[in-house]
């Protein structure tokens, strides 16, 4: 599972990030079942933190009740922790990337660079293992 935040042309956020979780097929199957129960319990179609604070967004009703938000975030963390997924993240400081691109004449994008870092971390943590990164919930 991967998620991203910001965008390299967003002047309000100094970084672009990409993060995700990885686990065996058995772990992932368990996670999907438990994750869906959290979504159902809190009546949300998915959880995307990039949309979380929008006053008219998908989470507007949920955000009106801070105790419910706390419960949803707690349950989400419990499911991730109990399933034994491994987390990976890559963060790119967009201002530095733009400067690097100007100075070198390159045109690297923030998300491909963050993904490159993620894939390197996965390869270091799981050497020699076949990894399928196509499942997304």
Long-range contacts (C-beta under 8 A, 24 or more apart in sequence): 1-135, 1-136, 1-137, 2-118, 2-133, 2-136, 3-48, 3-49, 3-50, 4-50, 4-111, 4-114, 5-49, 5-50, 6-50, 6-94, 7-110, 8-92, 8-94, 8-97, 8-98, 8-109, 8-110, 8-111, 10-94, 13-94, 14-93, 14-94, 14-95, 15-91, 15-92, 15-93, 15-94, 16-91, 16-92, 16-94, 16-110, 16-111, 16-114, 17-89, 17-90, 17-91, 17-92, 17-114, 18-89, 18-90, 18-111, 18-114, 18-115, 18-118, 19-87, 19-88, 19-89, 19-90, 19-118, 20-87, 20-88, 20-89, 20-118, 21-80, 21-85, 21-86, 21-87, 21-88, 22-85, 22-86, 22-88, 22-122, 22-126, 22-131, 22-133, 23-83, 23-84, 23-85, 23-86, 27-83, 27-84, 27-85, 28-85, 28-135, 30-83, 31-79, 31-80, 31-83, 31-85, 32-137, 34-79, 34-82, 34-83, 35-76, 35-79, 35-137, 38-72, 38-75, 38-76, 38-79, 41-72, 41-75, 42-68, 42-71, 42-72, 42-75, 44-72, 46-137, 47-76, 86-125, 88-118, 88-121, 88-122, 88-125, 89-118, 90-114, 90-115, 90-116, 90-117, 90-118, 90-121, 92-117
